[in-house]
Amino acid sequence: MAAAIGDLARSTGIEIRTLPVAASTTITTGKVVESDGNGDAIAGTTGGTLEKGLYVAVETVDNSTGSAGDKVVRVASGNTYVYAEAGDAIVVGHTVKSDAAADLVPVTGVFATDQTCVGRYIGHENEEGTGGTDAVDGDVIIVRLGI
């Protein structure tokens, strides 16, 4: 069975958090999630930062008609390896951040000034430890969260 975005890529070292979902928001499995100023989960944007929290959703939650906190979402965090979707070409080993569609794209800034890093691109399914291959837009990829 092929891996799908939002699946966990390892069975050890998993960190899952539960976050309240912001009002009028839908969170989609395998997409980047960030916390807003109130600590509520919103879909990843290009402006998410490490200090607010950057995650990958492991389930889809529709709170589009609810108030903040009416629903919660489980997200992968910490040093967890998770499958996500590439939103652009990514070189193996490079750090990644969210794009406007909550997919992963390469970090292009100097790390000290770019605090939008979600994690590091490891490879495609069954490539971990083999050196891996570069990703292209739309690929399902393994990302190790955190920096």
C-alpha positions in Angstrom: 0.0 0.0 0.0 1.4 3.4 -1.0 1.9 6.0 1.6 -0.6 8.9 1.6 0.0 12.5 2.9 -0.7 12.6 6.6 0.5 9.1 7.2 3.3 8.6 9.7 6.6 7.4 8.1 8.0 5.8 11.3 6.5 3.9 14.2 8.8 5.3 16.9 9.5 8.8 18.1 6.0 10.0 17.2 4.8 13.2 18.7 1.1 14.0 18.2 -0.6 17.1 19.7 -4.2 18.1 19.8 -5.0 21.7 18.9 -8.3 23.6 18.9 -9.3 24.6 15.4 -9.9 28.3 14.6 -13.4 29.5 13.7 -14.5 29.0 10.1 -11.5 26.8 9.4 -11.0 23.4 7.7 -7.7 21.6 8.3 -6.7 18.9 5.7 -4.7 15.8 6.3 -1.1 16.0 5.3 -1.1 19.8 5.0 1.0 22.2 7.0 -0.8 23.6 10.1 0.2 26.6 12.1 -1.1 28.2 15.3 -2.6 31.6 15.1 -2.1 34.3 17.8 -4.7 32.6 20.0 -3.1 29.2 19.7 -5.8 27.9 17.4 -5.0 25.7 14.4 -5.2 27.3 10.9 -4.0 26.0 7.5 -0.3 26.7 6.9 0.6 30.0 5.2 3.8 31.5 4.0 3.9 33.6 7.2 3.9 30.8 9.8 6.7 30.9 12.3 8.5 28.5 14.7 7.5 30.5 17.7 3.8 30.0 17.0 4.2 26.4 16.1 4.4 24.5 12.7 2.9 21.0 12.3 1.5 18.6 9.7 -2.2 17.5 10.1 -2.8 13.7 10.6 -6.5 14.1 10.1 -9.0 16.3 8.3 -11.3 18.4 10.5 -14.0 20.7 9.2 -14.8 23.6 11.6 -16.0 25.8 8.7 -19.3 26.6 10.5 -18.0 26.5 14.0 -16.5 28.9 16.5 -12.9 28.7 17.7 -12.3 25.6 19.7 -15.5 23.8 18.8 -13.4 21.1 17.2 -9.8 19.9 17.7 -7.3 18.5 15.2 -4.4 16.0 15.8 -1.1 17.2 14.3 2.3 15.6 14.1 5.0 17.7 15.8 8.5 17.5 17.3 10.9 15.1 15.6 8.1 13.1 13.9 8.6 11.7 10.4 5.4 12.3 8.3 4.3 12.1 4.7 3.4 15.5 3.2 3.0 17.0 -0.3 5.7 18.8 -2.1 4.6 22.1 -3.6 7.8 22.6 -5.6 11.1 21.0 -6.5 13.0 20.1 -3.3 16.5 18.7 -2.9 17.0 15.8 -0.5 18.2 17.1 2.9 17.0 20.6 2.4 14.8 22.4 4.9 11.2 23.0 3.9 8.4 25.6 4.8 4.8 26.1 3.9 3.5 27.7 0.8 0.2 29.5 0.4 -1.5 26.1 -0.2 -0.1 24.5 3.0 2.2 22.3 0.9 6.0 22.1 1.4 8.5 24.1 -0.5 12.3 24.7 0.0 13.4 27.3 2.5 15.2 29.9 0.5 16.3 32.5 3.1 19.3 32.4 5.4 18.3 30.2 8.3 19.0 32.7 11.0 16.5 35.1 9.5 13.9 32.6 8.1 11.9 31.2 11.0 9.3 29.5 8.8 11.1 26.1 8.6 8.7 23.2 9.2 11.4 20.5 8.9 13.7 18.7 6.5 13.0 16.7 3.4 14.2 13.1 3.8 13.1 11.4 0.6 10.2 9.5 -0.9 8.6 6.3 0.4 11.2 3.4 0.9 14.1 5.8 0.3 15.1 6.7 3.8 18.7 5.7 4.4 19.4 5.3 0.7 20.3 8.8 -0.1 16.9 9.5 -1.7 15.9 11.4 -4.8 14.8 15.0 -5.2 11.1 15.8 -5.1 9.0 17.6 -7.7 5.7 19.5 -7.2 2.9 17.0 -6.2 5.2 14.3 -4.9 4.3 12.5 -1.6 7.5 13.0 0.5 8.8 12.2 3.9 9.6 15.2 6.1 11.3 15.1 9.5 9.5 17.8 11.5 11.5 20.3 13.6 15.0 21.7 13.0 
